Amino acid sequence: YVAYSNNGICRVEDTVTMSMPDGKKEYYTLLPINEPTAKIYLPLDYQGQRARLAMNGEQARELCGKIGELEVLSVVNEKERERVYKEAIASNDPYILAGVLKTISARKKEREIQGKKSTSIDDRYLKVVENQLYGELMHALQVNKEELEHIIKS
């Protein structure tokens, strides 16, 4: 299984050779586990950050155990917030994604105390991060969302 940024966890089904204008290329065929009819082709020689091996159970438990130690992201200028979130998500690093999750959660609590609503940017990126990170953790730990939230909080 691979964690493929916005597509979540994908099962590597096969490798295929496709003819392209510049010659034949080999691709992994990826099947997103949450979209059974979708198919993604990832070049075998792919070097980017969007795809990486998915965490196993041990790695997921380790991450969950370290969430309390993670720093919230420091964003001094509100105009930079969206850029910081986008960069974190593009990194496809589960520890950075957990930091974004912790940052947004802390901001939401702080704004609630002040009697303010959460911002649309925070709401939008919270959904993206939850889909990406929670999906991977639930898959690795073989738990549902409620069980995962309990694990993370504890």
Salt bridges, closest charged atoms under 4 A:
ASP22 OD2 - LYS25 NZ 3.64
GLU62 OE2 - LYS66 NZ 3.39
GLU78 OE2 - ARG81 NH2 2.98
GLU78 OE2 - ARG107 NH1 3.34
GLU80 OE1 - ARG83 NH2 2.55
GLU82 OE2 - ARG124 NH2 2.81
GLU87 OE2 - ARG83 NH1 2.67
ASP122 OD2 - ARG107 NE 2.65
ASP123 OD1 - LYS108 NZ 3.62
GLU130 OE1 - LYS145 NZ 3.84
GLU136 OE1 - ARG52 NH2 2.65
